[in-house]
């Protein structure tokens, strides 16, 4: 979807706004079964620009977050985000959440899934200039941990929780978003 608009993010304990002025980019040099060409579980090979910054997204796994308390809720496509993503490379890590499926069934189901609901976290404002941001994913498996991370509103706390193994490891993607931080 190539729309333009705004979303919000956490930065150093505060909430900031993004203004999107270009559609998303998914590196086609990375294989993906999703209709968007976006994939989680393998890093990009060819970025859309020489310089960019990381955008961390926090995704709830195995529990539901109310739509009204999530910047990009599940079931809706956030502005300039892909509508689908291939999560099949994450099947081994997600298997415990879906014991009713065989590995083959879960892999097939994950190949073209709706982009999950999430929150954004950034490490810089880039002087307010628009740029490409590579998307890295952190999965959270408990509502208490989700609430703690969002209360701190910072990448440093998010990374502390990753280091303590209270979340998934940081998951690379081939996805980039283009926005400026207001």
LOMAR-659117 format. One record per residue (C-alpha): x negated, y negated, z; residue in one letter. Coordinates in Angstrom, 3 decimals, always signed. Layout:
N
(rec (X Y Z) "a")
...
//
This chain:
182
(rec (+0.000 +0.000 +0.000) "x")
(rec (-1.521 -3.280 -1.041) "x")
(rec (+0.212 -5.760 +1.233) "x")
(rec (-1.124 -8.717 +3.124) "x")
(rec (-0.391 -9.601 +6.707) "x")
(rec (-1.590 -9.348 +10.269) "x")
(rec (-2.114 -6.826 +13.054) "x")
(rec (-3.820 -7.073 +16.425) "x")
(rec (-6.907 -5.525 +17.977) "x")
(rec (-8.831 -5.346 +21.214) "x")
(rec (-12.154 -7.176 +21.468) "x")
(rec (-14.246 -7.626 +24.626) "x")
(rec (-11.269 -7.450 +26.986) "x")
(rec (-8.980 -9.655 +24.877) "x")
(rec (-6.411 -9.246 +22.123) "x")
(rec (-7.263 -10.796 +18.759) "x")
(rec (-5.442 -10.872 +15.411) "x")
(rec (-6.533 -9.567 +12.010) "x")
(rec (-5.533 -11.130 +8.700) "x")
(rec (-5.637 -8.629 +5.842) "x")
(rec (-6.332 -10.021 +2.376) "x")
(rec (-7.111 -6.858 +0.402) "x")
(rec (-5.910 -3.293 +0.302) "x")
(rec (-7.707 -0.364 +1.936) "x")
(rec (-10.606 +1.510 +0.324) "x")
(rec (-11.247 +5.253 +0.591) "x")
(rec (-14.536 +6.514 -0.792) "x")
(rec (-13.638 +8.910 -3.623) "x")
(rec (-17.099 +10.529 -3.334) "x")
(rec (-15.710 +12.350 -0.275) "x")
(rec (-13.208 +15.092 -1.080) "x")
(rec (-9.691 +14.584 +0.227) "x")
(rec (-6.374 +16.339 -0.329) "x")
(rec (-4.282 +13.324 +0.730) "x")
(rec (-2.357 +11.254 -1.776) "x")
(rec (-4.262 +8.167 -0.570) "x")
(rec (-7.694 +9.773 -1.025) "x")
(rec (-8.441 +9.050 +2.640) "x")
(rec (-10.047 +11.655 +4.874) "x")
(rec (-11.075 +12.033 +8.536) "x")
(rec (-13.884 +14.335 +9.591) "x")
(rec (-16.577 +13.395 +7.069) "x")
(rec (-18.350 +10.076 +6.694) "x")
(rec (-18.181 +7.888 +3.604) "x")
(rec (-20.945 +8.226 +1.021) "x")
(rec (-20.456 +5.019 -0.985) "x")
(rec (-19.187 +2.014 +0.994) "x")
(rec (-17.305 -0.822 -0.746) "x")
(rec (-19.947 -3.374 +0.330) "x")
(rec (-23.542 -3.525 +1.553) "x")
(rec (-22.601 -4.879 +4.958) "x")
(rec (-19.634 -4.026 +7.147) "x")
(rec (-18.764 -3.462 +10.788) "x")
(rec (-17.094 -0.551 +12.587) "x")
(rec (-13.405 -0.506 +13.415) "x")
(rec (-12.539 +2.064 +16.063) "x")
(rec (-9.015 +3.380 +16.150) "x")
(rec (-7.605 +5.164 +19.171) "x")
(rec (-5.113 +7.924 +18.310) "x")
(rec (-2.874 +9.767 +20.806) "x")
(rec (-3.125 +13.558 +20.499) "x")
(rec (-0.516 +15.830 +22.059) "x")
(rec (+1.609 +13.119 +23.657) "x")
(rec (+3.884 +10.329 +22.488) "x")
(rec (+3.315 +6.612 +22.923) "x")
(rec (+6.441 +4.420 +22.679) "x")
(rec (+6.598 +2.596 +19.340) "x")
(rec (+7.002 -0.748 +21.077) "x")
(rec (+3.698 -0.359 +22.911) "x")
(rec (+1.502 +0.525 +19.907) "x")
(rec (+0.126 -1.922 +17.337) "x")
(rec (+0.419 +0.576 +14.488) "x")
(rec (+3.065 +3.088 +15.613) "x")
(rec (+3.521 +6.582 +14.233) "x")
(rec (+6.139 +6.792 +11.502) "x")
(rec (+5.407 +3.335 +10.094) "x")
(rec (+2.678 +2.296 +7.676) "x")
(rec (+0.689 -0.572 +9.140) "x")
(rec (-0.167 -3.449 +6.803) "x")
(rec (-2.917 -2.520 +4.314) "x")
(rec (-3.371 +0.942 +5.859) "x")
(rec (-3.039 +4.165 +3.865) "x")
(rec (+0.240 +5.998 +4.266) "x")
(rec (-1.472 +9.404 +4.391) "x")
(rec (-4.797 +10.889 +5.415) "x")
(rec (-6.393 +14.319 +5.126) "x")
(rec (-7.064 +15.685 +8.637) "x")
(rec (-7.827 +19.267 +7.557) "x")
(rec (-11.509 +19.015 +8.548) "x")
(rec (-10.290 +18.504 +12.123) "x")
(rec (-8.275 +21.735 +12.223) "x")
(rec (-10.575 +23.512 +14.729) "x")
(rec (-10.328 +20.592 +17.169) "x")
(rec (-6.550 +20.218 +16.735) "x")
(rec (-5.695 +23.941 +16.872) "x")
(rec (-5.085 +23.915 +20.651) "x")
(rec (-2.361 +21.282 +20.163) "x")
(rec (-0.531 +23.471 +17.625) "x")
(rec (-0.770 +27.093 +18.864) "x")
(rec (+2.331 +28.102 +16.882) "x")
(rec (+0.380 +27.766 +13.599) "x")
(rec (-2.333 +29.989 +12.210) "x")
(rec (-5.558 +28.230 +11.233) "x")
(rec (-4.553 +28.472 +7.556) "x")
(rec (-1.072 +27.058 +8.213) "x")
(rec (-2.435 +24.161 +10.256) "x")
(rec (-5.127 +23.368 +7.678) "x")
(rec (-2.469 +23.253 +4.952) "x")
(rec (-0.240 +20.989 +7.062) "x")
(rec (-3.109 +18.597 +7.803) "x")
(rec (-4.142 +18.008 +4.185) "x")
(rec (-1.722 +15.162 +3.512) "x")
(rec (-0.394 +13.910 +6.850) "x")
(rec (+1.151 +10.528 +7.584) "x")
(rec (-1.458 +8.206 +9.061) "x")
(rec (-1.069 +8.605 +12.821) "x")
(rec (-0.084 +5.796 +15.147) "x")
(rec (-3.060 +4.003 +16.657) "x")
(rec (-4.667 +0.975 +18.318) "x")
(rec (-7.639 -1.027 +16.950) "x")
(rec (-10.936 -1.895 +18.690) "x")
(rec (-13.756 -4.054 +17.247) "x")
(rec (-17.290 -5.003 +18.330) "x")
(rec (-17.568 -8.395 +16.609) "x")
(rec (-15.422 -11.186 +15.228) "x")
(rec (-17.824 -11.635 +12.274) "x")
(rec (-17.539 -15.393 +12.623) "x")
(rec (-13.932 -15.217 +11.429) "x")
(rec (-15.070 -14.222 +7.920) "x")
(rec (-13.246 -11.464 +6.060) "x")
(rec (-15.234 -8.288 +5.489) "x")
(rec (-14.895 -4.533 +5.070) "x")
(rec (-14.641 -2.471 +8.269) "x")
(rec (-15.366 +1.254 +8.300) "x")
(rec (-12.831 +3.214 +10.327) "x")
(rec (-13.987 +5.582 +13.084) "x")
(rec (-11.391 +7.558 +15.043) "x")
(rec (-11.262 +8.450 +18.739) "x")
(rec (-8.575 +10.926 +19.796) "x")
(rec (-7.100 +10.633 +23.282) "x")
(rec (-5.314 +13.615 +24.843) "x")
(rec (-3.644 +12.088 +27.904) "x")
(rec (-1.367 +9.122 +28.452) "x")
(rec (-3.323 +8.148 +31.597) "x")
(rec (-6.560 +7.941 +29.584) "x")
(rec (-4.764 +6.058 +26.785) "x")
(rec (-3.495 +3.500 +29.293) "x")
(rec (-6.937 +3.119 +30.916) "x")
(rec (-8.637 +2.484 +27.569) "x")
(rec (-5.999 -0.042 +26.499) "x")
(rec (-6.162 -1.834 +29.866) "x")
(rec (-9.897 -2.450 +29.376) "x")
(rec (-9.454 -3.604 +25.740) "x")
(rec (-13.108 -3.039 +24.816) "x")
(rec (-15.252 -0.799 +22.655) "x")
(rec (-17.800 -0.501 +25.473) "x")
(rec (-15.201 +1.136 +27.755) "x")
(rec (-13.934 +3.283 +24.878) "x")
(rec (-17.490 +4.535 +24.232) "x")
(rec (-17.985 +5.221 +27.953) "x")
(rec (-14.930 +7.469 +27.887) "x")
(rec (-16.260 +9.218 +24.766) "x")
(rec (-19.614 +9.776 +26.532) "x")
(rec (-17.793 +11.201 +29.576) "x")
(rec (-15.924 +13.581 +27.205) "x")
(rec (-12.578 +12.155 +28.282) "x")
(rec (-11.688 +11.704 +24.588) "x")
(rec (-12.721 +13.371 +21.356) "x")
(rec (-16.117 +12.488 +19.966) "x")
(rec (-16.093 +9.593 +17.485) "x")
(rec (-14.737 +10.955 +14.187) "x")
(rec (-16.029 +9.514 +10.913) "x")
(rec (-13.787 +8.757 +7.942) "x")
(rec (-14.133 +7.611 +4.344) "x")
(rec (-11.661 +4.777 +5.045) "x")
(rec (-12.377 +1.036 +5.074) "x")
(rec (-10.011 -1.859 +5.819) "x")
(rec (-10.591 -5.464 +4.729) "x")
(rec (-9.671 -8.281 +7.114) "x")
(rec (-10.836 -11.332 +9.008) "x")
(rec (-10.552 -11.748 +12.782) "x")
(rec (-8.676 -14.875 +13.842) "x")
//
